[in-house]
Amino acid sequence: MGKRGLIIFAAVGVALMFTAVSINAATDVKDVITMDNKAYEKHKKAIVDFTHKKHNEEYKIGCGECHHDDKGQPLNDLKIGDDVQNCITCHKIPGQMPGKLKKEMKANKASKKEISAKKMEYHAEAIHVNCISCHKDYNKKNKTKAAPQSCTKCHPKKK
């Protein structure tokens, strides 16, 4: 192999290396994601097994319908395997907004918008709003009750 052949061989090798690195740099998306967040010391209900792949491929739900930016706008440019942040990164408080705080805010004449914004600081509130509103929309659009909307449908009793 001549000098030119070695240069071509080296260039192809470098190109393959960059291709392999970029493929492996993407986030591995499991078919089923167990929604067991370490921010919680103890879960009050059974852990949800979210079928990420099924929602995306079978139900044709785009990534941006769940994943959003810091202003709540859908990240429609995402593709399976893109790196995304966990919900707890922004919705930092584990659990749901305490009823006492909500009552206090109402007593202090907080607007619905202010109360809603405060609720979204809570991890479980944000996830429930995201999932349940989508399930309600799906059921209404398709005249079905297939998408679960009750606690026990997503959080089955522990066996």
Phi and psi in radians as a Rosetta constraint file:
Dihedral C 1 N 2 CA 2 C 2 CIRCULARHARMONIC -1.448 0.35
Dihedral N 2 CA 2 C 2 N 3 CIRCULARHARMONIC -3.137 0.35
Dihedral C 2 N 3 CA 3 C 3 CIRCULARHARMONIC -1.049 0.35
Dihedral N 3 CA 3 C 3 N 4 CIRCULARHARMONIC -0.717 0.35
Dihedral C 3 N 4 CA 4 C 4 CIRCULARHARMONIC -1.119 0.35
Dihedral N 4 CA 4 C 4 N 5 CIRCULARHARMONIC -0.739 0.35
Dihedral C 4 N 5 CA 5 C 5 CIRCULARHARMONIC -1.085 0.35
Dihedral N 5 CA 5 C 5 N 6 CIRCULARHARMONIC -0.697 0.35
Dihedral C 5 N 6 CA 6 C 6 CIRCULARHARMONIC -1.139 0.35
Dihedral N 6 CA 6 C 6 N 7 CIRCULARHARMONIC -0.678 0.35
Dihedral C 6 N 7 CA 7 C 7 CIRCULARHARMONIC -1.134 0.35
Dihedral N 7 CA 7 C 7 N 8 CIRCULARHARMONIC -0.794 0.35
Dihedral C 7 N 8 CA 8 C 8 CIRCULARHARMONIC -1.100 0.35
Dihedral N 8 CA 8 C 8 N 9 CIRCULARHARMONIC -0.785 0.35
Dihedral C 8 N 9 CA 9 C 9 CIRCULARHARMONIC -1.049 0.35
Dihedral N 9 CA 9 C 9 N 10 CIRCULARHARMONIC -0.756 0.35
Dihedral C 9 N 10 CA 10 C 10 CIRCULARHARMONIC -1.147 0.35
Dihedral N 10 CA 10 C 10 N 11 CIRCULARHARMONIC -0.734 0.35
Dihedral C 10 N 11 CA 11 C 11 CIRCULARHARMONIC -1.100 0.35
Dihedral N 11 CA 11 C 11 N 12 CIRCULARHARMONIC -0.751 0.35
Dihedral C 11 N 12 CA 12 C 12 CIRCULARHARMONIC -1.123 0.35
Dihedral N 12 CA 12 C 12 N 13 CIRCULARHARMONIC -0.722 0.35
Dihedral C 12 N 13 CA 13 C 13 CIRCULARHARMONIC -1.064 0.35
Dihedral N 13 CA 13 C 13 N 14 CIRCULARHARMONIC -0.780 0.35
Dihedral C 13 N 14 CA 14 C 14 CIRCULARHARMONIC -1.121 0.35
Dihedral N 14 CA 14 C 14 N 15 CIRCULARHARMONIC -0.753 0.35
Dihedral C 14 N 15 CA 15 C 15 CIRCULARHARMONIC -1.067 0.35
Dihedral N 15 CA 15 C 15 N 16 CIRCULARHARMONIC -0.754 0.35
Dihedral C 15 N 16 CA 16 C 16 CIRCULARHARMONIC -1.120 0.35
Dihedral N 16 CA 16 C 16 N 17 CIRCULARHARMONIC -0.676 0.35
Dihedral C 16 N 17 CA 17 C 17 CIRCULARHARMONIC -1.098 0.35
Dihedral N 17 CA 17 C 17 N 18 CIRCULARHARMONIC -0.797 0.35
Dihedral C 17 N 18 CA 18 C 18 CIRCULARHARMONIC -1.124 0.35
Dihedral N 18 CA 18 C 18 N 19 CIRCULARHARMONIC -0.646 0.35
Dihedral C 18 N 19 CA 19 C 19 CIRCULARHARMONIC -1.116 0.35
Dihedral N 19 CA 19 C 19 N 20 CIRCULARHARMONIC -0.794 0.35
Dihedral C 19 N 20 CA 20 C 20 CIRCULARHARMONIC -1.119 0.35
Dihedral N 20 CA 20 C 20 N 21 CIRCULARHARMONIC -0.714 0.35
Dihedral C 20 N 21 CA 21 C 21 CIRCULARHARMONIC -1.145 0.35
Dihedral N 21 CA 21 C 21 N 22 CIRCULARHARMONIC -0.751 0.35
Dihedral C 21 N 22 CA 22 C 22 CIRCULARHARMONIC -1.190 0.35
Dihedral N 22 CA 22 C 22 N 23 CIRCULARHARMONIC -0.596 0.35
Dihedral C 22 N 23 CA 23 C 23 CIRCULARHARMONIC -1.157 0.35
Dihedral N 23 CA 23 C 23 N 24 CIRCULARHARMONIC -0.758 0.35
Dihedral C 23 N 24 CA 24 C 24 CIRCULARHARMONIC -1.358 0.35
Dihedral N 24 CA 24 C 24 N 25 CIRCULARHARMONIC -0.224 0.35
Dihedral C 24 N 25 CA 25 C 25 CIRCULARHARMONIC -1.306 0.35
Dihedral N 25 CA 25 C 25 N 26 CIRCULARHARMONIC -0.387 0.35
Dihedral C 25 N 26 CA 26 C 26 CIRCULARHARMONIC -1.198 0.35
Dihedral N 26 CA 26 C 26 N 27 CIRCULARHARMONIC 2.702 0.35
Dihedral C 26 N 27 CA 27 C 27 CIRCULARHARMONIC -1.282 0.35
Dihedral N 27 CA 27 C 27 N 28 CIRCULARHARMONIC 2.343 0.35
Dihedral C 27 N 28 CA 28 C 28 CIRCULARHARMONIC -1.302 0.35
Dihedral N 28 CA 28 C 28 N 29 CIRCULARHARMONIC 2.143 0.35
Dihedral C 28 N 29 CA 29 C 29 CIRCULARHARMONIC -1.812 0.35
Dihedral N 29 CA 29 C 29 N 30 CIRCULARHARMONIC 2.005 0.35
Dihedral C 29 N 30 CA 30 C 30 CIRCULARHARMONIC -1.302 0.35
Dihedral N 30 CA 30 C 30 N 31 CIRCULARHARMONIC 2.688 0.35
Dihedral C 30 N 31 CA 31 C 31 CIRCULARHARMONIC -1.106 0.35
Dihedral N 31 CA 31 C 31 N 32 CIRCULARHARMONIC -0.803 0.35
Dihedral C 31 N 32 CA 32 C 32 CIRCULARHARMONIC -2.091 0.35
Dihedral N 32 CA 32 C 32 N 33 CIRCULARHARMONIC 2.220 0.35
Dihedral C 32 N 33 CA 33 C 33 CIRCULARHARMONIC -1.894 0.35
Dihedral N 33 CA 33 C 33 N 34 CIRCULARHARMONIC 2.109 0.35
Dihedral C 33 N 34 CA 34 C 34 CIRCULARHARMONIC -1.440 0.35
Dihedral N 34 CA 34 C 34 N 35 CIRCULARHARMONIC 2.071 0.35
Dihedral C 34 N 35 CA 35 C 35 CIRCULARHARMONIC -1.433 0.35
Dihedral N 35 CA 35 C 35 N 36 CIRCULARHARMONIC 0.952 0.35
Dihedral C 35 N 36 CA 36 C 36 CIRCULARHARMONIC -1.751 0.35
Dihedral N 36 CA 36 C 36 N 37 CIRCULARHARMONIC 1.647 0.35
Dihedral C 36 N 37 CA 37 C 37 CIRCULARHARMONIC -1.575 0.35
Dihedral N 37 CA 37 C 37 N 38 CIRCULARHARMONIC 2.300 0.35
Dihedral C 37 N 38 CA 38 C 38 CIRCULARHARMONIC -1.223 0.35
Dihedral N 38 CA 38 C 38 N 39 CIRCULARHARMONIC -0.146 0.35
Dihedral C 38 N 39 CA 39 C 39 CIRCULARHARMONIC -1.208 0.35
Dihedral N 39 CA 39 C 39 N 40 CIRCULARHARMONIC -0.320 0.35
Dihedral C 39 N 40 CA 40 C 40 CIRCULARHARMONIC -1.686 0.35
Dihedral N 40 CA 40 C 40 N 41 CIRCULARHARMONIC 2.225 0.35
Dihedral C 40 N 41 CA 41 C 41 CIRCULARHARMONIC -1.168 0.35
Dihedral N 41 CA 41 C 41 N 42 CIRCULARHARMONIC -0.730 0.35
Dihedral C 41 N 42 CA 42 C 42 CIRCULARHARMONIC -2.561 0.35
Dihedral N 42 CA 42 C 42 N 43 CIRCULARHARMONIC 2.402 0.35
Dihedral C 42 N 43 CA 43 C 43 CIRCULARHARMONIC -1.593 0.35
Dihedral N 43 CA 43 C 43 N 44 CIRCULARHARMONIC 2.387 0.35
Dihedral C 43 N 44 CA 44 C 44 CIRCULARHARMONIC -1.434 0.35
Dihedral N 44 CA 44 C 44 N 45 CIRCULARHARMONIC -0.490 0.35
Dihedral C 44 N 45 CA 45 C 45 CIRCULARHARMONIC -2.129 0.35
Dihedral N 45 CA 45 C 45 N 46 CIRCULARHARMONIC 2.915 0.35
Dihedral C 45 N 46 CA 46 C 46 CIRCULARHARMONIC -1.057 0.35
Dihedral N 46 CA 46 C 46 N 47 CIRCULARHARMONIC 2.588 0.35
Dihedral C 46 N 47 CA 47 C 47 CIRCULARHARMONIC -1.270 0.35
Dihedral N 47 CA 47 C 47 N 48 CIRCULARHARMONIC 2.417 0.35
Dihedral C 47 N 48 CA 48 C 48 CIRCULARHARMONIC -1.409 0.35
Dihedral N 48 CA 48 C 48 N 49 CIRCULARHARMONIC 2.338 0.35
Dihedral C 48 N 49 CA 49 C 49 CIRCULARHARMONIC -1.753 0.35
Dihedral N 49 CA 49 C 49 N 50 CIRCULARHARMONIC 1.835 0.35
Dihedral C 49 N 50 CA 50 C 50 CIRCULARHARMONIC -1.568 0.35
Dihedral N 50 CA 50 C 50 N 51 CIRCULARHARMONIC 2.190 0.35
Dihedral C 50 N 51 CA 51 C 51 CIRCULARHARMONIC -1.564 0.35
Dihedral N 51 CA 51 C 51 N 52 CIRCULARHARMONIC 1.424 0.35
Dihedral C 51 N 52 CA 52 C 52 CIRCULARHARMONIC -0.979 0.35
Dihedral N 52 CA 52 C 52 N 53 CIRCULARHARMONIC -0.903 0.35
Dihedral C 52 N 53 CA 53 C 53 CIRCULARHARMONIC -1.095 0.35
Dihedral N 53 CA 53 C 53 N 54 CIRCULARHARMONIC -0.724 0.35
Dihedral C 53 N 54 CA 54 C 54 CIRCULARHARMONIC -1.127 0.35
Dihedral N 54 CA 54 C 54 N 55 CIRCULARHARMONIC -0.757 0.35
Dihedral C 54 N 55 CA 55 C 55 CIRCULARHARMONIC -1.076 0.35
Dihedral N 55 CA 55 C 55 N 56 CIRCULARHARMONIC -0.724 0.35
Dihedral C 55 N 56 CA 56 C 56 CIRCULARHARMONIC -1.294 0.35
Dihedral N 56 CA 56 C 56 N 57 CIRCULARHARMONIC -0.869 0.35
Dihedral C 56 N 57 CA 57 C 57 CIRCULARHARMONIC -1.485 0.35
Dihedral N 57 CA 57 C 57 N 58 CIRCULARHARMONIC -0.816 0.35
Dihedral C 57 N 58 CA 58 C 58 CIRCULARHARMONIC -1.407 0.35
Dihedral N 58 CA 58 C 58 N 59 CIRCULARHARMONIC -0.771 0.35
Dihedral C 58 N 59 CA 59 C 59 CIRCULARHARMONIC -1.557 0.35
Dihedral N 59 CA 59 C 59 N 60 CIRCULARHARMONIC -0.105 0.35
Dihedral C 59 N 60 CA 60 C 60 CIRCULARHARMONIC 1.031 0.35
Dihedral N 60 CA 60 C 60 N 61 CIRCULARHARMONIC 0.701 0.35
Dihedral C 60 N 61 CA 61 C 61 CIRCULARHARMONIC -1.613 0.35
Dihedral N 61 CA 61 C 61 N 62 CIRCULARHARMONIC 2.124 0.35
Dihedral C 61 N 62 CA 62 C 62 CIRCULARHARMONIC -1.285 0.35
Dihedral N 62 CA 62 C 62 N 63 CIRCULARHARMONIC 2.730 0.35
Dihedral C 62 N 63 CA 63 C 63 CIRCULARHARMONIC -0.973 0.35
Dihedral N 63 CA 63 C 63 N 64 CIRCULARHARMONIC -0.686 0.35
Dihedral C 63 N 64 CA 64 C 64 CIRCULARHARMONIC -1.193 0.35
Dihedral N 64 CA 64 C 64 N 65 CIRCULARHARMONIC -0.215 0.35
Dihedral C 64 N 65 CA 65 C 65 CIRCULARHARMONIC -1.302 0.35
Dihedral N 65 CA 65 C 65 N 66 CIRCULARHARMONIC -0.325 0.35
Dihedral C 65 N 66 CA 66 C 66 CIRCULARHARMONIC -1.999 0.35
Dihedral N 66 CA 66 C 66 N 67 CIRCULARHARMONIC -0.751 0.35
Dihedral C 66 N 67 CA 67 C 67 CIRCULARHARMONIC -1.556 0.35
Dihedral N 67 CA 67 C 67 N 68 CIRCULARHARMONIC 2.265 0.35
Dihedral C 67 N 68 CA 68 C 68 CIRCULARHARMONIC -2.398 0.35
Dihedral N 68 CA 68 C 68 N 69 CIRCULARHARMONIC 2.958 0.35
Dihedral C 68 N 69 CA 69 C 69 CIRCULARHARMONIC -1.525 0.35
Dihedral N 69 CA 69 C 69 N 70 CIRCULARHARMONIC -3.034 0.35
Dihedral C 69 N 70 CA 70 C 70 CIRCULARHARMONIC -1.220 0.35
Dihedral N 70 CA 70 C 70 N 71 CIRCULARHARMONIC -0.123 0.35
Dihedral C 70 N 71 CA 71 C 71 CIRCULARHARMONIC -1.846 0.35
Dihedral N 71 CA 71 C 71 N 72 CIRCULARHARMONIC 0.102 0.35
Dihedral C 71 N 72 CA 72 C 72 CIRCULARHARMONIC 1.436 0.35
Dihedral N 72 CA 72 C 72 N 73 CIRCULARHARMONIC 0.150 0.35
Dihedral C 72 N 73 CA 73 C 73 CIRCULARHARMONIC -1.482 0.35
Dihedral N 73 CA 73 C 73 N 74 CIRCULARHARMONIC 2.390 0.35
Dihedral C 73 N 74 CA 74 C 74 CIRCULARHARMONIC -1.040 0.35
Dihedral N 74 CA 74 C 74 N 75 CIRCULARHARMONIC 2.453 0.35
Dihedral C 74 N 75 CA 75 C 75 CIRCULARHARMONIC -1.613 0.35
Dihedral N 75 CA 75 C 75 N 76 CIRCULARHARMONIC 1.319 0.35
Dihedral C 75 N 76 CA 76 C 76 CIRCULARHARMONIC -1.226 0.35
Dihedral N 76 CA 76 C 76 N 77 CIRCULARHARMONIC -0.273 0.35
Dihedral C 76 N 77 CA 77 C 77 CIRCULARHARMONIC -1.453 0.35
Dihedral N 77 CA 77 C 77 N 78 CIRCULARHARMONIC -0.097 0.35
Dihedral C 77 N 78 CA 78 C 78 CIRCULARHARMONIC -1.163 0.35
Dihedral N 78 CA 78 C 78 N 79 CIRCULARHARMONIC 2.604 0.35
Dihedral C 78 N 79 CA 79 C 79 CIRCULARHARMONIC -2.273 0.35
Dihedral N 79 CA 79 C 79 N 80 CIRCULARHARMONIC 2.769 0.35
Dihedral C 79 N 80 CA 80 C 80 CIRCULARHARMONIC -0.928 0.35
Dihedral N 80 CA 80 C 80 N 81 CIRCULARHARMONIC 2.255 0.35
Dihedral C 80 N 81 CA 81 C 81 CIRCULARHARMONIC 1.754 0.35
Dihedral N 81 CA 81 C 81 N 82 CIRCULARHARMONIC -0.248 0.35
Dihedral C 81 N 82 CA 82 C 82 CIRCULARHARMONIC -1.169 0.35
Dihedral N 82 CA 82 C 82 N 83 CIRCULARHARMONIC 2.635 0.35
Dihedral C 82 N 83 CA 83 C 83 CIRCULARHARMONIC -1.326 0.35
Dihedral N 83 CA 83 C 83 N 84 CIRCULARHARMONIC 2.226 0.35
Dihedral C 83 N 84 CA 84 C 84 CIRCULARHARMONIC -2.273 0.35
Dihedral N 84 CA 84 C 84 N 85 CIRCULARHARMONIC 2.764 0.35
Dihedral C 84 N 85 CA 85 C 85 CIRCULARHARMONIC -1.560 0.35
Dihedral N 85 CA 85 C 85 N 86 CIRCULARHARMONIC 2.627 0.35
Dihedral C 85 N 86 CA 86 C 86 CIRCULARHARMONIC -1.224 0.35
Dihedral N 86 CA 86 C 86 N 87 CIRCULARHARMONIC 2.580 0.35
Dihedral C 86 N 87 CA 87 C 87 CIRCULARHARMONIC -0.934 0.35
Dihedral N 87 CA 87 C 87 N 88 CIRCULARHARMONIC -0.648 0.35
Dihedral C 87 N 88 CA 88 C 88 CIRCULARHARMONIC -1.143 0.35
Dihedral N 88 CA 88 C 88 N 89 CIRCULARHARMONIC -0.273 0.35
Dihedral C 88 N 89 CA 89 C 89 CIRCULARHARMONIC -1.056 0.35
Dihedral N 89 CA 89 C 89 N 90 CIRCULARHARMONIC -0.693 0.35
Dihedral C 89 N 90 CA 90 C 90 CIRCULARHARMONIC -1.842 0.35
Dihedral N 90 CA 90 C 90 N 91 CIRCULARHARMONIC -0.671 0.35
Dihedral C 90 N 91 CA 91 C 91 CIRCULARHARMONIC -1.620 0.35
Dihedral N 91 CA 91 C 91 N 92 CIRCULARHARMONIC 1.359 0.35
Dihedral C 91 N 92 CA 92 C 92 CIRCULARHARMONIC -1.360 0.35
Dihedral N 92 CA 92 C 92 N 93 CIRCULARHARMONIC -0.334 0.35
Dihedral C 92 N 93 CA 93 C 93 CIRCULARHARMONIC -1.638 0.35
Dihedral N 93 CA 93 C 93 N 94 CIRCULARHARMONIC 2.031 0.35
Dihedral C 93 N 94 CA 94 C 94 CIRCULARHARMONIC -1.069 0.35
Dihedral N 94 CA 94 C 94 N 95 CIRCULARHARMONIC 2.567 0.35
Dihedral C 94 N 95 CA 95 C 95 CIRCULARHARMONIC 1.556 0.35
Dihedral N 95 CA 95 C 95 N 96 CIRCULARHARMONIC -2.826 0.35
Dihedral C 95 N 96 CA 96 C 96 CIRCULARHARMONIC -1.917 0.35
Dihedral N 96 CA 96 C 96 N 97 CIRCULARHARMONIC 2.788 0.35
Dihedral C 96 N 97 CA 97 C 97 CIRCULARHARMONIC -1.105 0.35
Dihedral N 97 CA 97 C 97 N 98 CIRCULARHARMONIC 2.219 0.35
Dihedral C 97 N 98 CA 98 C 98 CIRCULARHARMONIC -1.084 0.35
Dihedral N 98 CA 98 C 98 N 99 CIRCULARHARMONIC 2.414 0.35
Dihedral C 98 N 99 CA 99 C 99 CIRCULARHARMONIC -1.010 0.35
Dihedral N 99 CA 99 C 99 N 100 CIRCULARHARMONIC -0.607 0.35
Dihedral C 99 N 100 CA 100 C 100 CIRCULARHARMONIC -1.058 0.35
Dihedral N 100 CA 100 C 100 N 101 CIRCULARHARMONIC -0.726 0.35
Dihedral C 100 N 101 CA 101 C 101 CIRCULARHARMONIC -1.161 0.35
Dihedral N 101 CA 101 C 101 N 102 CIRCULARHARMONIC -0.728 0.35
Dihedral C 101 N 102 CA 102 C 102 CIRCULARHARMONIC -1.080 0.35
Dihedral N 102 CA 102 C 102 N 103 CIRCULARHARMONIC -0.789 0.35
Dihedral C 102 N 103 CA 103 C 103 CIRCULARHARMONIC -1.080 0.35
Dihedral N 103 CA 103 C 103 N 104 CIRCULARHARMONIC -0.719 0.35
Dihedral C 103 N 104 CA 104 C 104 CIRCULARHARMONIC -1.088 0.35
Dihedral N 104 CA 104 C 104 N 105 CIRCULARHARMONIC -0.763 0.35
Dihedral C 104 N 105 CA 105 C 105 CIRCULARHARMONIC -1.107 0.35
Dihedral N 105 CA 105 C 105 N 106 CIRCULARHARMONIC -0.734 0.35
Dihedral C 105 N 106 CA 106 C 106 CIRCULARHARMONIC -1.116 0.35
Dihedral N 106 CA 106 C 106 N 107 CIRCULARHARMONIC -0.735 0.35
Dihedral C 106 N 107 CA 107 C 107 CIRCULARHARMONIC -1.082 0.35
Dihedral N 107 CA 107 C 107 N 108 CIRCULARHARMONIC -0.550 0.35
Dihedral C 107 N 108 CA 108 C 108 CIRCULARHARMONIC -1.554 0.35
Dihedral N 108 CA 108 C 108 N 109 CIRCULARHARMONIC 0.254 0.35
Dihedral C 108 N 109 CA 109 C 109 CIRCULARHARMONIC 1.106 0.35
Dihedral N 109 CA 109 C 109 N 110 CIRCULARHARMONIC 0.568 0.35
Dihedral C 109 N 110 CA 110 C 110 CIRCULARHARMONIC -1.182 0.35
Dihedral N 110 CA 110 C 110 N 111 CIRCULARHARMONIC 2.506 0.35
Dihedral C 110 N 111 CA 111 C 111 CIRCULARHARMONIC -1.304 0.35
Dihedral N 111 CA 111 C 111 N 112 CIRCULARHARMONIC 2.855 0.35
Dihedral C 111 N 112 CA 112 C 112 CIRCULARHARMONIC -1.037 0.35
Dihedral N 112 CA 112 C 112 N 113 CIRCULARHARMONIC -0.638 0.35
Dihedral C 112 N 113 CA 113 C 113 CIRCULARHARMONIC -1.112 0.35
Dihedral N 113 CA 113 C 113 N 114 CIRCULARHARMONIC -0.741 0.35
Dihedral C 113 N 114 CA 114 C 114 CIRCULARHARMONIC -1.144 0.35
Dihedral N 114 CA 114 C 114 N 115 CIRCULARHARMONIC -0.743 0.35
Dihedral C 114 N 115 CA 115 C 115 CIRCULARHARMONIC -1.130 0.35
Dihedral N 115 CA 115 C 115 N 116 CIRCULARHARMONIC -0.762 0.35
Dihedral C 115 N 116 CA 116 C 116 CIRCULARHARMONIC -1.078 0.35
Dihedral N 116 CA 116 C 116 N 117 CIRCULARHARMONIC -0.751 0.35
Dihedral C 116 N 117 CA 117 C 117 CIRCULARHARMONIC -1.082 0.35
Dihedral N 117 CA 117 C 117 N 118 CIRCULARHARMONIC -0.722 0.35
Dihedral C 117 N 118 CA 118 C 118 CIRCULARHARMONIC -1.131 0.35
Dihedral N 118 CA 118 C 118 N 119 CIRCULARHARMONIC -0.725 0.35
Dihedral C 118 N 119 CA 119 C 119 CIRCULARHARMONIC -1.032 0.35
Dihedral N 119 CA 119 C 119 N 120 CIRCULARHARMONIC -0.635 0.35
Dihedral C 119 N 120 CA 120 C 120 CIRCULARHARMONIC -1.249 0.35
Dihedral N 120 CA 120 C 120 N 121 CIRCULARHARMONIC -0.164 0.35
Dihedral C 120 N 121 CA 121 C 121 CIRCULARHARMONIC -1.276 0.35
Dihedral N 121 CA 121 C 121 N 122 CIRCULARHARMONIC -0.332 0.35
Dihedral C 121 N 122 CA 122 C 122 CIRCULARHARMONIC -1.617 0.35
Dihedral N 122 CA 122 C 122 N 123 CIRCULARHARMONIC 2.225 0.35
Dihedral C 122 N 123 CA 123 C 123 CIRCULARHARMONIC -0.962 0.35
Dihedral N 123 CA 123 C 123 N 124 CIRCULARHARMONIC -0.931 0.35
Dihedral C 123 N 124 CA 124 C 124 CIRCULARHARMONIC -1.138 0.35
Dihedral N 124 CA 124 C 124 N 125 CIRCULARHARMONIC -0.625 0.35
Dihedral C 124 N 125 CA 125 C 125 CIRCULARHARMONIC -1.078 0.35
Dihedral N 125 CA 125 C 125 N 126 CIRCULARHARMONIC -0.828 0.35
Dihedral C 125 N 126 CA 126 C 126 CIRCULARHARMONIC -1.087 0.35
Dihedral N 126 CA 126 C 126 N 127 CIRCULARHARMONIC -0.788 0.35
Dihedral C 126 N 127 CA 127 C 127 CIRCULARHARMONIC -1.138 0.35
Dihedral N 127 CA 127 C 127 N 128 CIRCULARHARMONIC -0.782 0.35
Dihedral C 127 N 128 CA 128 C 128 CIRCULARHARMONIC -1.107 0.35
Dihedral N 128 CA 128 C 128 N 129 CIRCULARHARMONIC -0.751 0.35
Dihedral C 128 N 129 CA 129 C 129 CIRCULARHARMONIC -1.060 0.35
Dihedral N 129 CA 129 C 129 N 130 CIRCULARHARMONIC -0.781 0.35
Dihedral C 129 N 130 CA 130 C 130 CIRCULARHARMONIC -1.081 0.35
Dihedral N 130 CA 130 C 130 N 131 CIRCULARHARMONIC -0.896 0.35
Dihedral C 130 N 131 CA 131 C 131 CIRCULARHARMONIC -1.248 0.35
Dihedral N 131 CA 131 C 131 N 132 CIRCULARHARMONIC -0.901 0.35
Dihedral C 131 N 132 CA 132 C 132 CIRCULARHARMONIC -1.155 0.35
Dihedral N 132 CA 132 C 132 N 133 CIRCULARHARMONIC -0.685 0.35
Dihedral C 132 N 133 CA 133 C 133 CIRCULARHARMONIC -1.128 0.35
Dihedral N 133 CA 133 C 133 N 134 CIRCULARHARMONIC -0.652 0.35
Dihedral C 133 N 134 CA 134 C 134 CIRCULARHARMONIC -1.159 0.35
Dihedral N 134 CA 134 C 134 N 135 CIRCULARHARMONIC -0.772 0.35
Dihedral C 134 N 135 CA 135 C 135 CIRCULARHARMONIC -1.076 0.35
Dihedral N 135 CA 135 C 135 N 136 CIRCULARHARMONIC -0.751 0.35
Dihedral C 135 N 136 CA 136 C 136 CIRCULARHARMONIC -1.075 0.35
Dihedral N 136 CA 136 C 136 N 137 CIRCULARHARMONIC -0.808 0.35
Dihedral C 136 N 137 CA 137 C 137 CIRCULARHARMONIC -1.057 0.35
Dihedral N 137 CA 137 C 137 N 138 CIRCULARHARMONIC -0.764 0.35
Dihedral C 137 N 138 CA 138 C 138 CIRCULARHARMONIC -1.059 0.35
Dihedral N 138 CA 138 C 138 N 139 CIRCULARHARMONIC -0.834 0.35
Dihedral C 138 N 139 CA 139 C 139 CIRCULARHARMONIC -1.108 0.35
Dihedral N 139 CA 139 C 139 N 140 CIRCULARHARMONIC -0.715 0.35
Dihedral C 139 N 140 CA 140 C 140 CIRCULARHARMONIC -1.147 0.35
Dihedral N 140 CA 140 C 140 N 141 CIRCULARHARMONIC -0.824 0.35
Dihedral C 140 N 141 CA 141 C 141 CIRCULARHARMONIC -1.087 0.35
Dihedral N 141 CA 141 C 141 N 142 CIRCULARHARMONIC -0.682 0.35
Dihedral C 141 N 142 CA 142 C 142 CIRCULARHARMONIC -1.756 0.35
Dihedral N 142 CA 142 C 142 N 143 CIRCULARHARMONIC 0.114 0.35
Dihedral C 142 N 143 CA 143 C 143 CIRCULARHARMONIC 0.838 0.35
Dihedral N 143 CA 143 C 143 N 144 CIRCULARHARMONIC 0.975 0.35
Dihedral C 143 N 144 CA 144 C 144 CIRCULARHARMONIC -2.499 0.35
Dihedral N 144 CA 144 C 144 N 145 CIRCULARHARMONIC 3.055 0.35
Dihedral C 144 N 145 CA 145 C 145 CIRCULARHARMONIC -2.184 0.35
Dihedral N 145 CA 145 C 145 N 146 CIRCULARHARMONIC 0.424 0.35
Dihedral C 145 N 146 CA 146 C 146 CIRCULARHARMONIC -1.157 0.35
Dihedral N 146 CA 146 C 146 N 147 CIRCULARHARMONIC -0.646 0.35
Dihedral C 146 N 147 CA 147 C 147 CIRCULARHARMONIC -1.452 0.35
Dihedral N 147 CA 147 C 147 N 148 CIRCULARHARMONIC 2.119 0.35
Dihedral C 147 N 148 CA 148 C 148 CIRCULARHARMONIC -1.147 0.35
Dihedral N 148 CA 148 C 148 N 149 CIRCULARHARMONIC 2.513 0.35
Dihedral C 148 N 149 CA 149 C 149 CIRCULARHARMONIC -2.271 0.35
Dihedral N 149 CA 149 C 149 N 150 CIRCULARHARMONIC -0.051 0.35
Dihedral C 149 N 150 CA 150 C 150 CIRCULARHARMONIC -1.853 0.35
Dihedral N 150 CA 150 C 150 N 151 CIRCULARHARMONIC 2.776 0.35
Dihedral C 150 N 151 CA 151 C 151 CIRCULARHARMONIC -0.950 0.35
Dihedral N 151 CA 151 C 151 N 152 CIRCULARHARMONIC -0.893 0.35
Dihedral C 151 N 152 CA 152 C 152 CIRCULARHARMONIC -1.239 0.35
Dihedral N 152 CA 152 C 152 N 153 CIRCULARHARMONIC -0.310 0.35
Dihedral C 152 N 153 CA 153 C 153 CIRCULARHARMONIC -1.254 0.35
Dihedral N 153 CA 153 C 153 N 154 CIRCULARHARMONIC -0.610 0.35
Dihedral C 153 N 154 CA 154 C 154 CIRCULARHARMONIC -1.681 0.35
Dihedral N 154 CA 154 C 154 N 155 CIRCULARHARMONIC -0.547 0.35
Dihedral C 154 N 155 CA 155 C 155 CIRCULARHARMONIC -1.948 0.35
Dihedral N 155 CA 155 C 155 N 156 CIRCULARHARMONIC 1.345 0.35
Dihedral C 155 N 156 CA 156 C 156 CIRCULARHARMONIC -1.118 0.35
Dihedral N 156 CA 156 C 156 N 157 CIRCULARHARMONIC 2.634 0.35
Dihedral C 156 N 157 CA 157 C 157 CIRCULARHARMONIC -1.010 0.35
Dihedral N 157 CA 157 C 157 N 158 CIRCULARHARMONIC 2.451 0.35
Dihedral C 157 N 158 CA 158 C 158 CIRCULARHARMONIC -1.213 0.35
Dihedral N 158 CA 158 C 158 N 159 CIRCULARHARMONIC 2.426 0.35
